[in-house]
Amino acid sequence: MKKYIGIDIGGTAVKAGIIDSSGKIIKKITKKANINNYQIPLLEIAKNTAAEIYQLALDRDFKLEGVAVSAAGQIDSQRGIVIGDNGHIPEWKGSNLKKAINSVTNLKVEAANDANCAALAERWLGNGRGYNNLIVYTIGTGIGAGIIIDGKLLSGNRRIAGELGHMIIEQQGRKCSCGNRGCFEQYGSMTALIKEIKAQKIIKRADPDGRLIFQEAKSGNKKVKKYLEQFINYHAAAIISLLHIFNPESVIIGGGVSAQKEYLIEPIDEIIRRKAMPAYLEGFSLKTAGLQNDAGMIGAVKFFIDQN
């Protein structure tokens, strides 16, 4: 069975694995990405991680077909260059992923956006199997998304389509890191929810995280529930819009918060089914991601296979 190196480069971690053509991870390593506010550039960490997993593959006498890279930001997948980063990662824009990874492996390299890779992975081996029209988006520090239409990844003019986190939902809304105002991720990301809860000082702990917010809601904290309901309404409104534009068979939500079925997924689904136009709900399902943290690496390998 053919073997590949899969690398997932994110703002908090760089994951790398030896993965076969069935999507099975044979070996995996994880490195911290944000070291002292990126004093070590993210591209350098990615290169070092690639070199380490490559050596592990050599030690096991694996013949490798190439390196598949999943990366944060807007990725020109033809050239393998980061052409946009929304202001999240210092010195990331302009990074030549293909050149950098090839320099330490001497292997063919393919690179794509991490959310697009997650969508490919979910359709290949996750909860999107069998669907030809599928949207996968992850709720985390921001909101990343991949869109599959008629069995193909929606890529757009510069192969950077699918930035759902930066669709504007409040025209004069909150300032976003991308430079606009009112972007979806300023209301629907975990960063946004945590920031809102902290500003309102409705949880005693000074630095609440997502897990604590949901614990407070479950314990009956009415003020937390109020802001959680707003959060849910933003996601429901976004998905209803996506339903009406793309007519997908399924929307899959990823990220650690997706485990909150009773207090997040089910309420979103209830609103969607109450407010979306009925014809768009026929055959539609809202699901949670099946692959979670490994989706980027696995989807990158699927992207490599599809390109070659």
Backbone bond lengths (Angstrom), bond angles and torsions (degrees), N, CA, C in turn:
res aa  C-N    CA-C-N  psi(-1)  N-CA   C-N-CA  omega(-1)  CA-C   N-CA-C  phi
1 M - - - 1.466 - - 1.530 110.16 -
2 K 1.329 117.03 136.35 1.458 120.72 -177.53 1.528 111.25 -66.43
3 K 1.336 115.04 149.32 1.460 120.34 -177.93 1.519 110.86 -128.35
4 Y 1.345 114.24 147.55 1.454 122.31 -176.13 1.523 109.22 -136.22
5 I 1.304 115.31 161.04 1.464 120.41 165.39 1.522 106.98 -97.93
6 G 1.318 116.35 129.53 1.459 121.87 174.61 1.517 108.75 -112.91
7 I 1.322 117.62 131.40 1.462 122.14 179.84 1.523 109.14 -127.76
8 D 1.321 116.22 131.44 1.467 121.78 177.85 1.522 107.75 -117.50
9 I 1.330 116.41 111.64 1.469 122.38 -176.06 1.524 109.08 -103.34
10 G 1.318 115.97 110.40 1.456 121.14 179.02 1.511 111.39 -121.06
11 G 1.315 116.53 177.92 1.453 121.07 -177.47 1.513 114.18 -74.53
12 T 1.331 117.51 -19.71 1.464 120.40 -179.47 1.521 112.94 -112.47
13 A 1.331 118.11 -26.11 1.466 120.89 -178.14 1.520 110.63 -148.76
14 V 1.328 114.63 150.80 1.457 121.93 170.30 1.521 106.77 -115.89
15 K 1.333 115.53 118.79 1.463 121.02 -179.40 1.524 108.99 -110.94
16 A 1.313 115.92 141.72 1.457 120.08 178.81 1.517 109.15 -140.40
17 G 1.332 116.12 144.01 1.454 119.93 -178.58 1.511 112.66 -148.42
18 I 1.311 114.87 158.45 1.460 121.66 168.44 1.519 105.40 -94.85
19 I 1.321 116.89 120.31 1.460 122.23 -170.63 1.521 109.16 -130.41
20 D 1.334 116.47 136.05 1.460 118.42 179.77 1.525 111.33 -92.00
21 S 1.325 116.06 176.50 1.466 120.73 -173.10 1.522 113.81 -71.98
22 S 1.325 117.81 -4.00 1.462 120.90 172.75 1.524 111.42 -94.15
23 G 1.347 116.20 -3.31 1.461 120.86 -178.34 1.516 114.00 91.41
24 K 1.317 117.68 4.03 1.469 121.45 179.33 1.525 110.31 -76.80
25 I 1.350 115.60 131.67 1.464 121.18 177.74 1.527 108.49 -88.19
26 I 1.331 115.76 118.17 1.462 121.42 -178.15 1.522 111.02 -87.33
27 K 1.325 116.34 -38.93 1.466 122.24 179.68 1.505 108.45 -149.83
28 K 1.345 117.32 142.44 1.461 120.39 -178.38 1.523 110.58 -141.02
29 I 1.326 116.22 141.68 1.464 121.38 172.42 1.525 108.55 -130.12
30 T 1.324 116.39 154.53 1.463 121.84 179.91 1.526 109.67 -134.03
31 K 1.327 116.37 134.35 1.451 122.27 178.79 1.531 109.75 -125.33
32 K 1.322 116.33 147.38 1.454 120.85 177.01 1.525 109.11 -70.30
33 A 1.328 116.44 133.66 1.461 120.62 -177.44 1.522 112.64 -91.61
34 N 1.305 116.65 -42.86 1.468 121.09 -175.67 1.530 109.73 -94.52
35 I 1.314 115.78 91.28 1.460 121.10 179.09 1.531 108.38 -102.60
36 N 1.348 115.85 112.38 1.473 121.65 -178.96 1.526 111.94 50.12
37 N 1.342 113.75 54.35 1.470 121.28 178.82 1.528 111.62 56.76
38 Y 1.328 114.68 47.54 1.467 123.44 175.26 1.537 113.40 62.73
39 Q 1.346 116.65 33.83 1.469 118.42 174.41 1.524 110.18 -62.15
40 I 1.344 116.50 -32.66 1.460 120.31 167.33 1.525 105.59 -93.52
41 P 1.333 118.67 117.99 1.472 120.64 -176.16 1.525 112.00 -56.74
42 L 1.317 115.25 144.11 1.460 120.83 -178.28 1.526 111.56 -58.88
43 L 1.321 117.47 -37.60 1.469 119.91 -179.67 1.530 110.66 -63.39
44 E 1.320 117.12 -36.37 1.465 120.72 178.77 1.526 110.83 -66.09
45 I 1.323 116.79 -41.54 1.466 120.89 177.67 1.527 110.16 -63.63
46 A 1.336 116.13 -40.98 1.471 120.64 178.78 1.526 110.71 -62.52
47 K 1.329 117.21 -42.79 1.469 120.93 178.43 1.529 111.14 -62.03
48 N 1.320 115.86 -45.50 1.467 119.84 -179.43 1.525 111.61 -63.85
49 T 1.325 116.15 -38.58 1.471 120.74 178.91 1.526 110.18 -67.35
50 A 1.340 116.18 -41.60 1.462 120.68 177.79 1.528 110.86 -61.78
51 A 1.333 116.32 -42.70 1.466 120.63 179.72 1.526 110.91 -62.85
52 E 1.330 116.58 -38.73 1.462 120.27 -178.52 1.526 111.90 -68.55
53 I 1.332 117.39 -45.42 1.468 119.15 -179.20 1.527 110.44 -70.09
54 Y 1.325 116.52 -32.29 1.469 120.82 176.39 1.534 110.14 -62.66
55 Q 1.322 116.73 -43.00 1.463 120.19 178.98 1.528 111.04 -65.25
56 L 1.318 116.98 -38.03 1.470 120.61 176.95 1.523 110.78 -62.20
57 A 1.336 116.57 -37.51 1.467 120.76 177.64 1.525 110.77 -67.59
58 L 1.329 116.30 -41.29 1.462 120.06 177.88 1.524 111.61 -63.52
59 D 1.342 115.12 -39.90 1.471 120.02 -179.96 1.525 112.08 -60.88
60 R 1.340 115.59 -26.27 1.471 120.06 179.94 1.531 112.04 -100.64
61 D 1.331 114.77 11.06 1.475 121.36 177.10 1.527 112.97 58.44
62 F 1.331 116.58 33.94 1.459 120.00 177.12 1.529 110.08 -80.43
63 K 1.306 115.53 136.85 1.451 120.97 170.18 1.527 107.18 -89.88
64 L 1.320 117.01 122.87 1.457 121.73 -174.49 1.519 111.52 -105.99
65 E 1.349 115.50 138.71 1.458 121.72 178.28 1.525 111.98 -81.29
66 G 1.317 116.57 -27.29 1.453 119.87 -178.22 1.514 111.52 162.88
67 V 1.330 114.88 -173.76 1.461 122.03 -179.41 1.528 109.20 -117.74
68 A 1.317 115.77 128.41 1.461 122.41 179.65 1.523 108.69 -110.05
69 V 1.322 116.77 122.62 1.463 121.50 -174.16 1.523 111.21 -114.67
70 S 1.313 115.17 128.20 1.461 123.84 171.06 1.524 106.08 -108.30
71 A 1.327 118.18 127.65 1.459 119.01 -174.05 1.521 112.45 -141.36
72 A 1.322 114.90 148.97 1.459 121.49 176.35 1.519 110.33 -69.41
73 G 1.320 115.90 148.81 1.455 121.13 177.03 1.512 112.44 101.94
74 Q 1.307 115.81 -178.77 1.464 120.98 176.46 1.527 108.13 -87.19
75 I 1.323 115.37 117.09 1.454 121.06 -173.35 1.529 110.32 -110.41
76 D 1.341 115.69 121.92 1.457 120.31 169.89 1.527 105.69 -76.78
77 S 1.318 116.18 98.51 1.468 120.14 -171.23 1.522 113.23 -71.72
78 Q 1.321 117.28 -19.02 1.468 119.21 176.15 1.520 111.01 -71.04
79 R 1.333 115.98 -41.88 1.467 120.35 -179.72 1.526 113.00 -96.84
80 G 1.332 116.60 -17.06 1.459 120.17 -178.49 1.512 113.02 74.00
81 I 1.325 116.42 32.63 1.464 121.15 -176.62 1.525 110.36 -116.49
82 V 1.338 116.31 140.67 1.468 121.78 175.27 1.527 107.22 -77.92
83 I 1.320 117.39 113.72 1.465 120.20 -176.75 1.529 112.60 -106.72
84 G 1.339 116.94 0.12 1.460 121.52 175.87 1.509 109.94 -165.51
85 D 1.347 116.03 144.47 1.471 118.17 -178.30 1.524 113.30 -135.75
86 N 1.332 117.29 1.93 1.472 122.24 178.53 1.524 112.87 58.87
87 G 1.324 116.95 18.45 1.464 120.75 175.44 1.507 115.52 79.38
88 H 1.332 118.14 11.15 1.464 120.07 -174.59 1.525 113.97 -83.62
89 I 1.326 118.53 -35.59 1.466 121.87 -171.09 1.521 109.96 -124.91
90 P 1.328 118.53 120.80 1.464 121.40 -179.36 1.531 112.38 -59.43
91 E 1.330 116.18 136.64 1.461 124.01 174.48 1.538 113.88 59.19
92 W 1.315 117.06 20.69 1.473 120.35 -179.01 1.523 110.87 -84.16
93 K 1.337 116.73 -40.32 1.455 120.22 178.78 1.524 109.92 -60.40
94 G 1.319 116.27 132.57 1.451 121.47 -178.99 1.518 113.87 95.54
95 S 1.331 117.43 -7.98 1.464 120.62 180.00 1.522 110.44 -64.00
96 N 1.329 116.29 130.91 1.455 121.89 178.58 1.525 108.19 -96.12
97 L 1.314 116.39 95.68 1.459 121.79 -174.28 1.523 111.68 -67.37
98 K 1.319 116.24 -43.71 1.468 119.30 -178.89 1.527 110.90 -60.29
99 K 1.307 116.74 -47.61 1.461 121.15 -177.52 1.527 110.57 -64.67
100 A 1.340 116.51 -44.51 1.459 120.61 -176.03 1.530 111.73 -65.23
101 I 1.323 117.10 -46.38 1.463 120.38 -177.14 1.528 111.05 -72.86
102 N 1.323 116.35 -36.92 1.466 119.60 176.54 1.529 111.63 -62.38
103 S 1.327 116.61 -33.08 1.466 120.49 -176.99 1.525 113.08 -65.06
104 V 1.344 117.20 -22.36 1.474 119.44 -179.56 1.530 112.82 -109.97
105 T 1.335 116.94 -3.76 1.470 119.59 -179.68 1.522 112.87 -125.62
106 N 1.336 116.43 -24.24 1.473 122.13 -175.25 1.530 111.27 57.88
107 L 1.321 116.02 31.94 1.459 121.91 179.26 1.524 110.30 -115.96
108 K 1.329 116.42 159.69 1.468 121.39 173.46 1.522 108.90 -62.75
109 V 1.317 117.16 136.99 1.465 122.21 -176.93 1.526 109.63 -124.58
110 E 1.328 115.94 133.78 1.466 122.50 170.37 1.524 107.14 -120.51
111 A 1.332 116.89 141.20 1.462 120.28 -178.52 1.519 110.76 -134.58
112 A 1.329 115.87 143.60 1.469 121.45 179.40 1.523 109.39 -149.86
113 N 1.310 116.02 162.73 1.465 122.42 177.14 1.522 111.10 -60.31
114 D 1.336 116.57 141.84 1.464 120.94 -175.29 1.529 113.47 -63.51
115 A 1.320 117.47 -36.94 1.469 119.53 179.68 1.526 111.10 -69.99
116 N 1.326 116.96 -36.55 1.459 120.22 175.42 1.525 110.24 -64.08
117 C 1.327 115.85 -40.51 1.465 120.02 177.82 1.530 110.80 -63.58
118 A 1.318 116.81 -40.28 1.466 120.07 178.35 1.520 111.15 -61.46
119 A 1.340 116.28 -39.24 1.467 120.13 178.58 1.525 110.87 -64.82
120 L 1.332 116.17 -43.75 1.468 120.06 177.91 1.526 110.75 -61.50
121 A 1.322 116.55 -40.83 1.466 121.07 -179.59 1.522 111.79 -64.89
122 E 1.319 116.39 -44.14 1.467 120.02 -179.14 1.531 110.83 -64.16
123 R 1.338 116.84 -37.58 1.468 119.38 178.75 1.526 110.80 -71.81
124 W 1.317 117.12 -31.94 1.460 122.09 -177.59 1.527 112.13 -77.53
125 L 1.329 116.15 -50.79 1.466 119.79 -171.68 1.528 114.32 -131.85
126 G 1.317 117.84 -4.39 1.458 120.51 -174.86 1.509 113.77 -103.90
127 N 1.332 115.55 -145.65 1.463 120.88 -175.69 1.530 113.78 -83.27
128 G 1.342 116.37 5.77 1.462 119.81 175.94 1.516 113.25 -103.77
129 R 1.332 116.50 9.33 1.471 119.35 -179.79 1.532 111.12 -60.27
130 G 1.338 115.22 133.18 1.458 120.31 178.29 1.513 114.16 92.97
131 Y 1.347 117.37 -7.62 1.462 120.37 -178.94 1.524 110.99 -98.88
132 N 1.316 115.96 135.32 1.463 120.98 175.19 1.518 112.58 -98.08
133 N 1.332 116.51 -15.81 1.467 121.51 179.59 1.522 107.62 -129.76
134 L 1.327 113.98 109.02 1.458 119.39 -165.06 1.525 110.01 -148.53
135 I 1.328 116.51 139.75 1.463 121.85 173.04 1.519 107.98 -123.71
136 V 1.316 115.81 127.70 1.464 121.27 177.60 1.520 107.62 -118.50
137 Y 1.329 117.23 124.51 1.465 117.30 173.51 1.517 110.71 -136.69
138 T 1.335 113.34 147.60 1.452 121.66 -173.93 1.515 110.35 -111.48
139 I 1.325 115.74 131.10 1.463 121.99 176.29 1.524 107.68 -97.62
140 G 1.324 115.82 115.31 1.462 119.94 -179.84 1.505 109.42 -154.27
141 T 1.337 116.27 -134.41 1.462 120.67 176.58 1.525 109.77 -56.79
142 G 1.324 115.81 -39.87 1.466 122.72 172.01 1.510 107.97 -129.04
143 I 1.319 116.51 -153.03 1.467 121.06 174.35 1.528 107.44 -131.86
144 G 1.323 115.37 117.71 1.456 120.87 177.34 1.513 109.78 -111.94
145 A 1.326 116.94 149.96 1.461 118.62 -176.68 1.521 111.89 -147.84
146 G 1.321 114.02 151.55 1.454 122.24 172.20 1.516 108.38 -129.66
147 I 1.329 116.52 139.66 1.463 122.18 -175.67 1.523 109.53 -122.44
148 I 1.319 116.28 125.62 1.459 121.37 177.61 1.526 108.28 -114.74
149 I 1.330 116.16 122.15 1.457 122.25 -178.95 1.529 108.81 -122.93
150 D 1.332 115.77 128.40 1.468 121.48 -179.74 1.533 111.37 51.57
151 G 1.332 115.07 39.73 1.456 121.09 175.54 1.508 115.83 80.94
152 K 1.339 117.30 1.13 1.455 120.33 -178.18 1.525 111.04 -123.23
153 L 1.326 114.80 144.10 1.450 120.46 177.50 1.525 109.48 -66.40
154 L 1.334 116.29 126.93 1.459 121.05 177.23 1.528 107.90 -72.41
155 S 1.332 116.39 118.11 1.462 118.79 -173.59 1.529 113.47 -111.66
156 G 1.328 118.24 -35.55 1.455 120.53 178.45 1.513 113.80 83.04
157 N 1.323 115.76 -175.55 1.456 123.27 -173.61 1.522 112.51 -59.12
158 R 1.334 117.44 -45.30 1.466 121.06 -179.04 1.520 111.67 -111.17
159 R 1.332 115.64 18.14 1.469 122.68 178.19 1.530 111.79 63.57
160 I 1.334 116.34 33.31 1.466 120.31 -179.50 1.532 111.19 -128.54
161 A 1.335 117.20 25.36 1.469 120.87 179.80 1.530 110.71 -68.66
162 G 1.327 115.45 161.30 1.459 120.54 172.58 1.510 116.32 102.40
163 E 1.336 118.35 13.41 1.472 120.58 -179.32 1.528 110.44 -77.82
164 L 1.317 116.07 69.41 1.464 120.18 -177.02 1.525 112.04 -65.30
165 G 1.327 116.39 -28.85 1.462 119.34 179.16 1.508 113.12 -62.84
166 H 1.338 116.08 -18.10 1.463 119.67 -177.61 1.522 113.39 -114.27
167 M 1.335 115.47 21.67 1.462 116.97 167.00 1.532 106.75 -79.32
168 I 1.304 116.11 138.09 1.468 121.08 -173.07 1.519 109.92 -85.73
169 I 1.314 115.80 121.43 1.459 120.66 -179.15 1.531 112.78 -112.74
170 E 1.343 116.87 -10.63 1.465 122.20 174.31 1.530 106.69 -135.80
171 Q 1.325 117.11 107.06 1.467 120.89 -169.74 1.524 113.06 -56.37
172 Q 1.304 117.74 -41.59 1.464 121.79 179.26 1.531 109.94 -111.73
173 G 1.309 115.61 38.69 1.460 120.48 -172.34 1.518 114.53 -85.00
174 R 1.325 114.36 -157.41 1.456 121.82 -174.90 1.533 111.42 -64.27
175 K 1.320 115.59 146.09 1.473 121.52 177.91 1.523 108.79 -68.17
176 C 1.321 115.43 134.80 1.462 121.38 -178.59 1.529 109.88 -108.70
177 S 1.319 116.60 156.23 1.466 121.80 179.04 1.525 111.99 -62.93
178 C 1.339 116.85 -20.65 1.474 120.01 179.80 1.521 111.79 -79.04
179 G 1.341 117.09 -10.15 1.460 121.16 179.44 1.515 114.37 106.79
180 N 1.337 117.39 -15.90 1.461 121.04 178.11 1.519 111.18 -90.24
181 R 1.301 115.79 -177.55 1.461 122.10 175.08 1.525 109.59 -122.22
182 G 1.325 115.38 146.07 1.458 120.62 171.78 1.506 116.09 79.43
183 C 1.339 118.42 19.72 1.464 120.26 178.80 1.530 111.29 -67.20
184 F 1.309 115.12 148.79 1.468 122.23 -177.61 1.523 112.13 -52.00
185 E 1.333 118.11 -41.41 1.459 118.37 -175.41 1.523 112.63 -71.34
186 Q 1.337 117.52 -13.47 1.462 119.63 173.94 1.527 112.37 -77.37
187 Y 1.333 115.92 -5.61 1.464 121.87 178.61 1.527 112.11 -125.71
188 G 1.336 117.16 -28.15 1.457 120.46 -172.58 1.508 116.05 -111.08
189 S 1.332 118.67 -2.82 1.463 120.10 177.30 1.526 110.03 -83.18
190 M 1.327 115.82 162.77 1.467 118.54 175.57 1.519 110.11 -66.80
191 T 1.325 117.07 -32.50 1.469 120.67 176.26 1.515 110.26 -57.77
192 A 1.336 116.46 -43.58 1.463 121.28 -178.61 1.528 111.48 -66.57
193 L 1.338 116.34 -43.20 1.464 119.69 -179.28 1.526 110.57 -64.51
194 I 1.312 116.85 -46.10 1.467 120.66 -179.17 1.531 110.51 -62.91
195 K 1.329 116.47 -42.05 1.462 120.76 179.23 1.521 111.26 -61.13
196 E 1.322 116.34 -41.75 1.472 120.99 179.95 1.534 111.22 -65.46
197 I 1.313 116.25 -44.38 1.466 120.90 -179.78 1.527 110.60 -64.47
198 K 1.327 117.25 -41.17 1.470 120.77 178.97 1.520 110.94 -64.81
199 A 1.342 116.48 -40.96 1.466 120.79 -178.47 1.528 111.26 -63.70
200 Q 1.329 115.95 -34.20 1.467 120.21 -178.36 1.522 112.95 -82.05
201 K 1.340 116.80 -12.80 1.482 123.06 178.59 1.524 111.74 52.68
202 I 1.338 114.92 48.19 1.466 119.51 -177.78 1.523 112.71 -106.00
203 I 1.334 115.28 4.42 1.464 120.73 170.20 1.523 106.67 -124.04
204 K 1.300 116.82 134.00 1.466 121.18 -173.33 1.522 112.53 -60.09
205 R 1.337 117.00 -38.91 1.457 119.38 -178.36 1.524 109.90 -68.39
206 A 1.312 117.21 138.58 1.464 121.36 -174.13 1.523 113.36 -70.96
207 D 1.336 116.66 -26.93 1.474 119.80 -175.70 1.531 111.18 -124.84
208 P 1.327 117.92 66.60 1.468 119.98 -179.01 1.522 111.84 -65.34
209 D 1.327 116.37 144.19 1.462 120.59 173.52 1.525 108.54 -111.61
210 G 1.318 116.46 -179.75 1.461 120.55 -177.02 1.514 112.98 -59.84
211 R 1.319 115.88 -41.00 1.465 120.05 -178.65 1.528 111.41 -61.75
212 L 1.332 116.23 -43.11 1.461 120.46 179.91 1.529 111.17 -66.32
213 I 1.329 116.46 -38.04 1.467 120.12 179.41 1.528 110.50 -59.36
214 F 1.327 116.97 -45.41 1.461 120.13 -179.84 1.530 111.29 -70.76
215 Q 1.316 117.63 -32.41 1.467 120.51 175.57 1.525 110.36 -63.13
216 E 1.330 116.09 -41.97 1.467 120.91 178.95 1.532 110.70 -64.67
217 A 1.315 116.88 -40.04 1.466 120.36 178.07 1.521 110.57 -63.33
218 K 1.317 116.32 -42.91 1.466 120.99 -179.69 1.524 111.90 -66.28
219 S 1.336 115.64 -30.50 1.464 119.31 -179.29 1.523 112.42 -82.70
220 G 1.349 117.08 -2.65 1.457 120.43 173.94 1.514 115.81 101.64
221 N 1.321 118.54 13.58 1.464 121.35 178.26 1.532 108.71 -68.71
222 K 1.337 116.25 104.33 1.457 121.21 -173.43 1.524 113.14 -65.44
223 K 1.328 117.13 -35.09 1.462 119.75 -179.80 1.532 111.12 -68.20
224 V 1.323 116.09 -40.47 1.463 119.89 176.54 1.527 109.69 -64.86
225 K 1.327 116.13 -42.14 1.469 120.42 178.76 1.529 111.45 -58.01
226 K 1.324 116.73 -37.60 1.464 121.28 -179.82 1.529 110.57 -60.31
227 Y 1.327 116.91 -46.44 1.462 120.26 -178.26 1.530 111.54 -75.25
228 L 1.310 116.29 -29.12 1.459 119.87 175.43 1.527 110.22 -68.34
229 E 1.327 116.71 -36.51 1.468 120.40 176.68 1.528 111.34 -64.07
230 Q 1.333 117.04 -39.55 1.467 120.12 175.86 1.526 110.12 -61.21
231 F 1.323 116.48 -43.76 1.463 123.71 178.95 1.527 110.08 -58.39
232 I 1.321 115.85 -46.38 1.468 122.23 179.20 1.531 110.47 -62.98
233 N 1.320 116.99 -42.47 1.467 120.73 -179.31 1.521 112.14 -63.51
234 Y 1.329 117.53 -37.12 1.471 120.12 176.98 1.524 110.71 -63.04
235 H 1.329 116.25 -42.86 1.461 119.05 -179.93 1.530 111.51 -68.20
236 A 1.298 116.74 -40.27 1.463 119.86 178.57 1.517 110.46 -62.89
237 A 1.328 117.23 -43.53 1.465 121.24 179.44 1.531 110.68 -62.80
238 A 1.328 116.24 -41.41 1.468 120.10 179.64 1.523 110.86 -63.95
239 I 1.320 116.49 -44.53 1.465 119.68 -177.65 1.520 111.31 -68.60
240 I 1.320 117.81 -36.75 1.465 120.47 176.06 1.538 109.88 -60.56
241 S 1.329 116.03 -42.34 1.467 119.56 176.81 1.525 110.83 -62.04
242 L 1.329 117.25 -43.06 1.463 121.24 179.14 1.528 111.28 -63.79
243 L 1.319 115.82 -38.76 1.465 120.57 176.87 1.524 110.91 -58.84
244 H 1.318 115.13 -46.42 1.460 120.19 -175.94 1.530 112.43 -72.36
245 I 1.327 117.42 -27.07 1.474 120.55 -180.00 1.521 111.75 -85.80
246 F 1.345 117.32 -45.92 1.472 120.94 -170.31 1.529 114.59 -106.78
247 N 1.333 117.35 -15.73 1.466 121.01 -179.54 1.538 112.54 50.52
248 P 1.350 118.10 53.58 1.464 120.16 -179.03 1.522 112.31 -77.06
249 E 1.317 114.70 158.88 1.467 120.27 172.40 1.521 110.75 -75.75
250 S 1.339 115.11 -30.09 1.455 119.18 -178.56 1.515 110.59 -152.81
251 V 1.325 115.48 148.12 1.458 122.96 164.91 1.514 106.33 -114.61
252 I 1.324 115.69 128.08 1.465 121.28 -178.88 1.522 108.42 -113.30
253 I 1.321 116.28 127.72 1.464 121.96 -179.66 1.522 109.31 -104.19
254 G 1.333 116.18 128.21 1.453 121.81 178.46 1.515 111.58 -115.34
255 G 1.325 115.10 -175.62 1.458 121.11 -175.27 1.517 110.02 97.69
256 G 1.319 116.93 156.33 1.463 120.95 -177.50 1.514 113.87 -56.48
257 V 1.338 116.49 -31.78 1.456 120.86 -178.06 1.528 112.05 -67.52
258 S 1.318 117.66 -18.87 1.471 120.52 -178.14 1.531 112.17 -66.12
259 A 1.332 116.83 -14.18 1.467 120.15 176.05 1.524 112.04 -70.00
260 Q 1.336 116.93 -14.39 1.467 121.64 -178.86 1.531 110.23 -83.81
261 K 1.317 115.70 73.74 1.467 119.34 -174.50 1.528 112.41 -67.95
262 E 1.309 116.59 -49.59 1.467 120.22 -175.36 1.521 112.08 -67.58
263 Y 1.331 117.35 -35.24 1.461 120.61 -174.41 1.530 113.52 -103.56
264 L 1.330 117.51 4.35 1.458 119.39 177.66 1.530 111.97 -141.37
265 I 1.311 117.13 -64.84 1.469 120.98 -173.17 1.525 111.85 -64.06
266 E 1.315 117.32 -48.69 1.470 120.18 -178.51 1.529 112.40 -64.05
267 P 1.349 119.66 -44.40 1.469 118.71 176.58 1.532 113.24 -62.93
268 I 1.347 117.37 -37.84 1.467 119.75 176.82 1.525 109.53 -61.64
269 D 1.328 115.93 -46.48 1.471 120.99 -178.54 1.526 111.19 -60.83
270 E 1.325 116.13 -39.90 1.475 120.41 -179.35 1.527 110.84 -62.55
271 I 1.334 116.91 -42.85 1.473 120.92 179.96 1.525 110.50 -66.81
272 I 1.327 116.21 -43.26 1.466 120.65 179.20 1.524 110.40 -56.83
273 R 1.319 116.49 -46.63 1.467 120.81 -175.65 1.527 112.07 -71.76
274 R 1.316 115.75 -19.13 1.455 119.95 178.02 1.525 112.03 -87.55
275 K 1.347 117.10 -29.54 1.463 119.81 -169.68 1.531 115.56 -113.02
276 A 1.321 118.47 -23.86 1.462 119.78 -178.56 1.528 110.14 -71.71
277 M 1.326 116.88 154.44 1.461 120.03 176.70 1.531 108.88 -64.47
278 P 1.330 116.88 132.13 1.469 121.15 -170.67 1.523 115.58 -52.96
279 A 1.330 117.80 -38.78 1.468 119.77 -176.99 1.522 111.99 -60.55
280 Y 1.341 116.70 -30.54 1.467 120.57 -177.98 1.528 112.36 -78.51
281 L 1.314 116.75 -12.89 1.462 120.62 -178.67 1.525 112.79 -89.99
282 E 1.323 116.01 -12.20 1.466 119.20 -179.24 1.531 110.05 -67.07
283 G 1.308 116.04 119.80 1.458 121.46 179.95 1.519 114.13 76.84
284 F 1.335 117.54 6.71 1.465 120.73 -178.30 1.524 111.59 -89.70
285 S 1.343 115.49 143.62 1.470 119.92 174.13 1.517 110.10 -138.82
286 L 1.322 116.24 140.94 1.460 123.42 172.80 1.520 106.81 -99.93
287 K 1.329 116.95 125.37 1.460 120.83 -175.56 1.521 111.22 -131.63
288 T 1.324 115.26 168.30 1.457 120.94 171.62 1.526 108.83 -103.11
289 A 1.317 115.70 155.41 1.461 120.78 -177.54 1.527 110.81 -65.58
290 G 1.333 114.71 144.83 1.457 119.59 -179.64 1.516 114.02 -96.27
291 L 1.334 117.05 -22.79 1.466 120.47 -172.83 1.524 113.70 -101.58
292 Q 1.308 117.30 -23.24 1.462 122.98 176.88 1.525 112.83 50.70
293 N 1.346 118.62 -121.25 1.471 121.90 -167.95 1.525 115.38 -66.04
294 D 1.324 117.85 -19.15 1.460 120.06 -178.85 1.526 113.09 -94.40
295 A 1.308 116.98 -0.89 1.466 120.48 -173.33 1.526 112.45 -62.68
296 G 1.332 117.54 -38.60 1.455 120.30 -177.99 1.519 112.21 -61.23
297 M 1.332 116.30 -49.95 1.468 120.54 179.98 1.522 111.88 -62.80
298 I 1.320 115.80 -46.26 1.471 120.32 -177.81 1.525 110.65 -64.92
299 G 1.326 116.70 -43.29 1.458 120.58 179.53 1.515 112.41 -66.83
300 A 1.341 116.62 -32.66 1.463 119.83 177.10 1.529 110.25 -63.67
301 V 1.326 115.91 -41.11 1.466 120.01 177.50 1.519 110.43 -63.56
302 K 1.334 117.48 -40.96 1.468 120.49 177.41 1.531 109.92 -62.60
303 F 1.333 116.78 -40.56 1.464 120.64 177.41 1.530 109.97 -61.36
304 F 1.333 117.21 -44.14 1.469 121.48 178.80 1.522 110.49 -59.26
305 I 1.339 116.49 -47.55 1.468 121.52 -179.15 1.528 110.33 -60.49
306 D 1.342 116.30 -44.44 1.466 120.96 -178.99 1.536 111.90 -63.95
307 Q 1.326 116.89 -33.05 1.461 121.37 -177.80 1.520 112.61 -80.28
308 N 1.325 115.71 -17.11 1.461 119.34 -173.86 1.529 112.62 -124.58
